[in-house]
Amino acid sequence: MKTGSVVLALIFIWISLVTAWARVFDTEAEYIRLYGANANKGVPAPPPYKFAIYRKKNLRILALFENQVSQGEVLSKPNTRLTDKDVPSILAANQGGSVWKKEQVETTKDPKALQISTWSRADGKLFAAYVSNSPIPFLVIGTRRGGEFLMREQNRLATYVKD
């Protein structure tokens, strides 16, 4: 009986940790409820998009909204560095009713080339890319359109995520 109670308690703790994250497809109001006010002081986005920047402890989250619904996020830890160990819990928070599948990516031995790991959800609704060797490692999660937009904008947005 004690083992069952411990397992049940661990499941509830894990669920509470996973649901403590705002996720792609959540509304702007849900992000504000979890993370507080938008810290974006001027990062413009072309219509119909809006950028918002949130902080959760040492995590920086740049969210891309369209019609007040998140279409993607760039997550980083400017002070301590996002690591391979951080990625699974962030992906789990965005799992929904589907599962993540790691994609095969051609790798290179060139130390100057970006090292990217990618995932897609089995339902095809979300994609993720983790860039581990940039000056500030980051994870992008988003819809195909939102994620591609954030990846194209990564150089311009990097200065806003690191402060």
RARA-V976856 format. One record per pair of residues at least 4 apart in sequence whose ideal C-beta (glycine too) atoms are under 6 Angstrom apart, sorted by the first residue. I is the first residue (numbers start at 1). J is the second residue. D is the distance in whole Angstrom. If there is no record, write none. Layout:
i:I j:J d:D
i:I j:J d:D
//
This chain:
i:18 j:92 d:5
i:18 j:93 d:5
i:21 j:93 d:4
i:22 j:26 d:5
i:22 j:30 d:6
i:22 j:31 d:4
i:22 j:34 d:5
i:23 j:93 d:6
i:23 j:94 d:5
i:24 j:70 d:5
i:24 j:94 d:6
i:24 j:126 d:6
i:24 j:141 d:6
i:24 j:142 d:6
i:26 j:30 d:4
i:26 j:70 d:5
i:27 j:68 d:6
i:27 j:69 d:6
i:28 j:65 d:5
i:28 j:68 d:5
i:31 j:35 d:6
i:31 j:54 d:6
i:31 j:63 d:6
i:35 j:54 d:4
i:35 j:56 d:6
i:38 j:52 d:4
i:39 j:53 d:5
i:40 j:51 d:6
i:40 j:52 d:5
i:40 j:53 d:4
i:43 j:51 d:5
i:43 j:160 d:5
i:45 j:49 d:4
i:45 j:50 d:5
i:45 j:51 d:5
i:48 j:66 d:5
i:49 j:64 d:6
i:49 j:66 d:6
i:50 j:65 d:5
i:52 j:63 d:5
i:53 j:62 d:5
i:54 j:61 d:4
i:58 j:77 d:5
i:58 j:79 d:5
i:58 j:80 d:5
i:59 j:77 d:6
i:60 j:76 d:5
i:60 j:78 d:6
i:60 j:161 d:5
i:61 j:73 d:6
i:61 j:75 d:5
i:62 j:74 d:4
i:62 j:157 d:6
i:62 j:161 d:5
i:63 j:70 d:5
i:63 j:73 d:5
i:64 j:71 d:5
i:64 j:72 d:4
i:64 j:146 d:5
i:64 j:150 d:6
i:65 j:70 d:6
i:66 j:71 d:5
i:71 j:142 d:6
i:71 j:143 d:5
i:71 j:146 d:3
i:72 j:142 d:2
i:72 j:146 d:3
i:72 j:147 d:5
i:72 j:150 d:5
i:73 j:141 d:5
i:74 j:138 d:5
i:74 j:140 d:5
i:74 j:150 d:5
i:75 j:139 d:5
i:76 j:82 d:5
i:76 j:136 d:5
i:76 j:138 d:4
i:76 j:161 d:5
i:77 j:81 d:6
i:77 j:82 d:5
i:78 j:136 d:6
i:78 j:162 d:4
i:81 j:137 d:6
i:82 j:86 d:5
i:82 j:137 d:5
i:87 j:130 d:5
i:87 j:139 d:6
i:90 j:139 d:6
i:91 j:100 d:5
i:94 j:141 d:5
i:98 j:121 d:4
i:98 j:122 d:5
i:98 j:123 d:4
i:99 j:122 d:5
i:100 j:119 d:5
i:100 j:121 d:6
i:101 j:120 d:6
i:101 j:122 d:6
i:102 j:119 d:5
i:103 j:118 d:4
i:105 j:116 d:6
i:105 j:118 d:6
i:108 j:113 d:5
i:114 j:131 d:5
i:115 j:132 d:5
i:115 j:133 d:5
i:116 j:129 d:6
i:116 j:131 d:5
i:117 j:130 d:5
i:118 j:129 d:5
i:119 j:128 d:4
i:120 j:127 d:5
i:121 j:125 d:6
i:121 j:126 d:5
i:127 j:147 d:5
i:128 j:141 d:5
i:129 j:140 d:5
i:130 j:139 d:5
i:131 j:138 d:6
i:132 j:137 d:5
i:136 j:162 d:5
i:140 j:147 d:6
i:140 j:150 d:5
i:140 j:151 d:6
i:142 j:146 d:4
i:142 j:147 d:3
i:142 j:150 d:6
i:153 j:157 d:5
//
